[in-house]
Amino acid sequence: MTPAARAKRMSEQKLREQAVRKNAETARRAAKRTAQMTARAAQAVVHAVKATVSSVVALGGGAVLLVVLIVVALIAAIVASPFGIFFSGESASADTVPISAAVAQVNFDFNARLEELQSADTYDDITVDGSTADWAEILAVFAAKVAGSDGPDATDVATIDADRIDRLKAVFWDMNAITSTVETIDHPGTGGGEGWVEKILHITLTPKAAADMPSAYGFTARQTDAMNELLAERAMLEELVGSLTAVSADAAELMKRLPADLSPERREVVRVACSLVGKVNYFWGGKSLVLGWDSRWGTIQKVWAEGNSTSGTYRPYGLDCSGFVDWVFYNVSGGAYVLGHGGGATMQHSYCTPISWADAIPGDLVFYPDDMHVGIVGGRDADGNLLIIHCASSYNCVVITNASGFTSVGRPTYYAAH
């Protein structure tokens, strides 16, 4: 074996070992969080079966099965309670999503409301005052209202489907009010010139706190207690909003289909790209050189970048197409590499080697004509068609779609250098 081949083999082995260690650490942290969530949730219902378990155990060996059944019932009670929201991280089917993706869908509606206000007329300036309600508080109220009720419409919050998302949207709007006024300022002409009228749109966001909602919703004492217990675990609720480990069903299926011989670095690019599917909204000029979840995502920001219909308006912050690709490679490299060096899709394309569509494999990049859009090859569907992970303005989110619209493929030089 030549020295170059030996060095390459050692490099590949090192990458595999790093990937194994990273996956193990990710699994360890996820297991720890799950254990913490389960323990906290169990405290809320365990007192209801503790006496029963003790009496059954006293009956002797024949009662072991009953104890098992009681434990199963306890777990079911936790999942059916407001604490079931801590089990909503994974989506089991195409009809369900993680909480983080549900939050993005609520932000999509919120953005539509903002756009409606801002496009009602032509304004010389737009201001936004206030902020939206804290998402941890929204989730706590949502869980207590939906899963803590004794009414016929009560349901669990461990599964987040279209119905639960609609209920989450309703709670969001009950806790967030948007009002607007238009200020007009007359500017008289000078020196015989014609005057003009300046129009300024003022948007005001008024949030409600979780403490305001028990009376607004007529919560029972049990619902209020559940809400407060959930808020005692605010950090865990915030983790649900910014989770990068919980993935949508289509992302999970895509990763299952990755070729067995795919290199560790390419596999990591696809995994990291999938971690944002359905969770981060599109934002023209949106960039993020942050390791992990960016706390700015979802907060109201002004679109400062020029050249788009949204320029100068306010909307929930997110990523644009090249910003998404840069974030992926920045996170894969531990913050050591920015694929396009901050120059957008055109610069990203310049750091790629052209390849044919037949040679495209997961981790390569695809581009629209004139580099107007960029995405990451994620793999292939059951019929062998390419699937692309990209942050698309038409979906207002990070999505997985077919390759429609993309006309060229490039292989990032990152892989040769790493």
C-alpha positions in Angstrom: 0.0 0.0 0.0 1.4 3.4 -1.0 1.8 6.1 1.7 -1.0 8.2 0.0 -3.4 5.2 0.1 -2.5 4.5 3.7 -3.1 8.1 4.7 -6.4 8.1 2.9 -7.5 4.9 4.7 -6.5 6.4 8.0 -8.4 9.6 7.2 -11.5 7.6 6.3 -11.2 5.5 9.5 -10.9 8.7 11.6 -14.0 10.1 10.0 -15.9 6.9 10.8 -14.8 7.0 14.4 -15.7 10.6 14.7 -19.2 9.9 13.3 -19.7 7.0 15.7 -18.7 9.1 18.7 -20.9 12.0 17.5 -23.9 9.7 17.0 -23.3 8.1 20.4 -23.2 11.4 22.1 -26.3 12.6 20.3 -28.1 9.4 21.4 -26.9 9.8 25.0 -28.2 13.4 25.2 -31.5 12.4 23.7 -31.8 9.5 26.2 -31.0 11.8 29.1 -33.7 14.3 28.0 -36.3 11.6 27.5 -35.5 10.2 31.0 -35.9 13.7 32.5 -39.1 14.3 30.7 -40.6 11.0 31.7 -39.6 11.3 35.3 -41.2 14.7 35.6 -44.4 13.6 33.8 -44.6 10.6 36.0 -44.7 12.7 39.2 -48.0 14.2 38.1 -49.8 10.9 37.9 -47.9 8.4 39.9 -49.8 9.3 43.2 -53.0 8.0 41.5 -51.7 4.5 41.2 -49.1 4.2 44.0 -51.5 2.9 46.6 -53.0 0.4 44.1 -49.5 -0.9 43.1 -48.6 -1.4 46.8 -51.8 -3.4 47.5 -51.4 -5.6 44.4 -47.7 -6.4 45.3 -48.8 -7.5 48.7 -51.0 -10.2 47.1 -47.9 -12.2 46.1 -46.3 -13.6 43.0 -49.5 -14.1 41.1 -50.0 -10.3 41.0 -46.8 -9.6 39.0 -48.8 -9.4 35.8 -51.2 -6.9 37.4 -48.2 -4.8 38.4 -47.0 -4.8 34.7 -50.5 -3.9 33.6 -50.5 -1.0 36.0 -47.2 0.2 34.8 -48.4 0.1 31.2 -51.5 2.0 32.3 -49.3 4.6 34.0 -47.3 5.1 30.9 -50.6 5.4 28.9 -51.9 7.9 31.5 -48.7 10.1 31.1 -49.0 10.0 27.3 -52.7 11.0 27.4 -52.0 13.8 29.9 -50.7 17.3 29.1 -47.2 15.9 29.8 -47.7 13.8 26.6 -46.3 16.8 24.8 -42.8 15.7 25.8 -43.3 12.6 23.7 -44.3 14.5 20.6 -40.7 14.8 19.3 -40.9 12.1 16.7 -43.4 11.9 13.9 -44.6 8.3 13.3 -46.3 8.9 10.0 -46.6 11.3 7.1 -49.7 12.8 8.8 -47.7 13.8 11.9 -44.9 16.2 12.6 -42.6 17.2 15.5 -43.5 20.1 17.6 -40.8 22.2 16.0 -42.4 21.7 12.6 -45.8 22.6 14.0 -44.4 25.8 15.3 -43.1 26.6 11.8 -46.6 26.1 10.4 -48.0 28.5 13.0 -45.3 31.0 12.0 -46.4 30.5 8.4 -49.9 31.7 9.3 -48.5 34.5 11.4 -46.4 35.6 8.4 -49.4 35.5 6.2 -51.2 37.9 8.6 -48.3 40.2 8.6 -48.0 40.2 4.8 -51.7 41.0 4.5 -51.2 44.1 6.6 -48.1 45.2 4.9 -49.4 44.7 1.4 -52.7 46.5 1.9 -51.2 49.7 0.6 -47.8 51.3 -0.4 -46.0 52.6 2.6 -42.9 54.8 3.0 -42.0 53.0 6.1 -43.1 50.2 8.4 -42.5 49.8 12.1 -43.2 46.8 14.4 -43.5 47.3 18.1 -43.9 44.5 20.7 -43.3 40.8 20.4 -45.1 37.5 20.3 -45.9 35.4 23.3 -43.2 33.0 24.6 -43.4 29.7 22.8 -42.8 27.7 26.0 -45.9 29.3 27.5 -47.9 28.8 24.3 -47.1 25.1 24.4 -47.9 24.8 28.1 -51.3 26.4 27.6 -52.0 24.3 24.5 -51.2 21.0 26.3 -53.3 21.9 29.4 -56.2 23.0 27.2 -56.2 20.1 24.8 -55.1 17.1 26.9 -56.1 18.4 30.3 -59.8 18.9 29.5 -62.6 16.5 30.6 -64.7 17.6 27.7 -65.6 15.5 24.6 -63.1 17.3 22.5 -60.1 16.4 24.7 -57.3 14.5 23.0 -53.6 13.7 23.6 -50.8 16.0 22.5 -48.3 13.3 22.1 -49.3 13.1 18.4 -49.1 16.3 16.4 -51.3 16.0 13.4 -53.4 18.5 11.4 -56.1 18.7 14.1 -53.6 19.4 16.9 -51.9 22.0 14.7 -55.2 23.8 14.2 -55.7 23.8 17.9 -52.2 25.1 18.5 -52.9 27.9 16.0 -56.0 28.8 17.9 -54.1 29.0 21.2 -51.4 31.1 19.4 -53.9 33.6 18.2 -55.7 33.8 21.5 -52.3 34.7 23.1 -51.2 37.1 20.3 -53.0 40.1 19.0 -51.9 42.2 16.0 -53.2 45.7 15.6 -52.1 48.4 13.1 -52.5 52.1 12.4 -51.4 54.2 9.5 -49.7 57.5 10.2 -49.8 60.2 7.5 -47.5 63.1 7.5 -48.0 66.0 5.2 -44.8 67.5 3.7 -45.5 70.8 2.1 -43.6 71.8 -1.0 -40.8 74.3 -0.8 -39.8 76.8 -3.3 -42.9 76.3 -5.3 -42.4 72.6 -5.4 -45.2 70.1 -5.0 -45.8 68.6 -1.5 -46.2 65.0 -0.6 -47.8 62.8 2.0 -45.7 60.3 3.9 -47.4 57.1 5.0 -46.1 55.0 7.8 -47.6 51.7 8.9 -47.3 51.0 12.6 -47.9 47.3 13.6 -48.2 46.5 17.3 -47.9 43.0 18.7 -49.5 42.4 22.0 -48.9 39.0 23.7 -50.6 37.4 26.6 -48.8 35.5 29.3 -49.7 31.9 30.3 -50.9 33.2 33.7 -53.7 35.1 31.8 -55.1 32.0 30.1 -56.6 29.9 32.9 -59.3 32.5 33.4 -59.7 33.2 29.7 -60.2 29.5 29.0 -62.0 28.6 32.2 -59.4 26.0 33.2 -60.1 23.6 36.0 -57.7 23.5 38.9 -56.2 20.4 37.4 -55.6 22.1 34.1 -54.0 25.1 35.8 -51.8 22.8 37.9 -50.7 20.9 34.8 -49.9 24.1 32.9 -47.7 25.3 35.9 -46.0 21.9 36.1 -45.2 22.1 32.4 -43.8 25.7 32.8 -41.6 24.4 35.6 -39.8 22.5 32.8 -39.5 25.5 30.5 -36.1 24.4 29.2 -37.6 21.1 28.0 -40.4 22.9 26.2 -37.9 25.2 24.6 -35.9 22.2 23.4 -39.1 20.9 21.7 -39.3 24.2 19.8 -35.7 24.1 18.7 -35.2 20.4 18.4 -32.7 19.2 15.8 -33.0 15.5 16.7 -36.7 15.1 16.0 -37.3 14.7 12.3 -40.3 14.5 10.0 -41.4 11.2 8.6 -40.3 12.1 5.1 -36.8 13.0 6.4 -36.6 9.8 8.4 -37.5 7.8 5.3 -35.0 9.6 3.2 -32.2 8.8 5.7 -33.2 5.2 5.8 -32.7 4.9 2.1 -29.2 6.3 2.1 -26.7 4.0 0.3 -24.8 1.7 2.8 -21.5 2.7 1.3 -22.1 6.5 1.5 -19.1 8.2 3.1 -19.5 9.5 6.7 -19.1 13.1 5.7 -21.8 12.9 3.1 -24.1 11.0 5.4 -23.6 13.8 8.0 -24.5 16.5 5.5 -27.8 14.8 4.7 -28.5 14.2 8.4 -27.9 17.8 9.3 -29.9 19.1 6.3 -32.8 16.8 7.4 -32.7 18.3 10.9 -34.3 21.5 9.6 -36.9 20.0 7.3 -40.3 21.6 8.1 -38.9 23.7 10.9 -37.3 26.9 9.6 -39.2 29.4 7.5 -37.9 31.1 4.3 -36.4 34.6 4.8 -34.9 36.5 1.9 -31.3 37.2 2.8 -31.5 35.0 5.9 -28.1 33.6 7.0 -26.9 31.8 10.1 -23.4 30.9 11.1 -24.6 29.4 14.4 -23.9 25.9 15.6 -27.2 24.2 16.3 -30.5 26.0 16.5 -30.4 29.7 15.9 -32.5 31.5 18.6 -33.4 34.2 16.0 -35.4 31.8 13.9 -39.1 32.6 14.2 -38.6 36.0 15.7 -39.9 39.0 13.8 -37.1 40.7 11.7 -37.1 43.3 8.9 -36.0 42.0 5.5 -33.0 44.2 4.8 -31.7 42.5 1.7 -32.8 44.1 -1.6 -34.1 42.5 -4.7 -37.2 40.7 -3.4 -40.9 41.6 -3.0 -40.5 41.1 0.8 -37.6 43.6 1.0 -38.4 46.2 3.7 -41.2 44.2 5.3 -41.3 42.2 8.5 -41.6 38.5 8.9 -40.4 35.6 11.0 -36.7 35.2 10.6 -35.3 32.1 8.9 -33.0 31.2 6.0 -32.8 31.7 2.3 -31.7 28.9 0.0 -27.9 29.6 0.1 -28.2 30.4 3.8 -29.6 27.0 4.5 -26.7 25.3 2.6 -24.1 27.4 4.3 -25.6 26.5 7.8 -25.5 22.8 6.9 -21.8 22.7 6.0 -20.9 25.1 8.8 -22.5 22.7 11.3 -21.1 19.6 9.7 -17.6 21.0 9.9 -18.1 22.2 13.5 -18.0 25.8 12.4 -14.8 25.5 10.4 -16.1 25.8 6.9 -18.6 28.1 5.0 -19.2 26.6 1.6 -20.0 29.8 -0.3 -17.8 32.0 1.9 -20.9 34.2 2.4 -21.4 34.9 -1.3 -24.7 33.1 -1.9 -25.6 30.4 -4.4 -23.3 31.7 -7.2 -20.3 31.5 -4.9 -21.4 28.1 -3.6 -21.5 26.9 -7.2 -18.0 28.2 -7.8 -16.8 25.9 -5.1 -18.2 22.8 -6.8 -17.0 20.6 -9.7 -19.6 20.1 -12.4 -20.9 16.5 -12.6 -23.6 14.7 -14.6 -27.1 14.0 -13.2 -26.3 10.3 -13.4 -23.3 10.8 -11.0 -25.2 12.8 -8.4 -25.2 11.2 -4.9 -26.4 12.4 -1.5 -24.5 15.5 -0.4 -24.0 17.0 -3.9 -25.6 20.4 -4.7 -28.1 21.2 -7.4 -28.8 24.7 -8.9 -31.5 26.5 -10.8 -30.5 28.4 -14.0 -28.2 31.4 -13.3 -27.8 30.1 -9.7 -31.2 31.5 -8.7 -31.7 28.7 -6.2 -29.7 25.9 -4.6 -30.4 22.7 -2.8 -28.7 19.6 -1.5 -29.2 16.1 -3.0 -30.7 14.1 -0.2 -31.1 10.7 -2.0 -33.6 8.9 -4.1 -37.2 7.8 -3.7 -38.5 4.3 -4.2 -38.6 4.8 -7.9 -35.0 6.0 -8.1 -35.8 9.7 -8.6 -33.6 12.3 -7.0 -34.9 14.0 -3.8 -33.7 17.5 -3.0 -33.5 19.2 0.4 -33.8 23.0 0.1 -35.2 26.1 1.7 -37.8 27.2 -0.8 -39.7 30.5 -0.9 -42.6 28.8 -2.6 -43.1 26.5 0.4 -41.8 29.1 2.9 -39.9 26.4 4.6 -37.1 23.8 4.4 -38.6 20.9 2.4 -37.8 17.7 0.6 -39.0 17.7 -3.1 -38.2 16.2 -6.4 -35.5 17.8 -8.7 -38.0 19.9 -10.7 -36.5 23.3 -11.6 -32.9 22.3 -10.9 -30.8 22.2 -14.1 -27.3 21.5 -12.9 -25.4 19.5 -10.4 -22.1 20.3 -8.6 -19.8 18.3 -6.3 -18.5 20.5 -3.4 -14.8 20.6 -3.2 -15.3 20.3 0.5 -15.4 16.5 0.1 -12.0 16.3 -1.5 -10.5 18.5 1.1 -12.1 16.7 4.1 
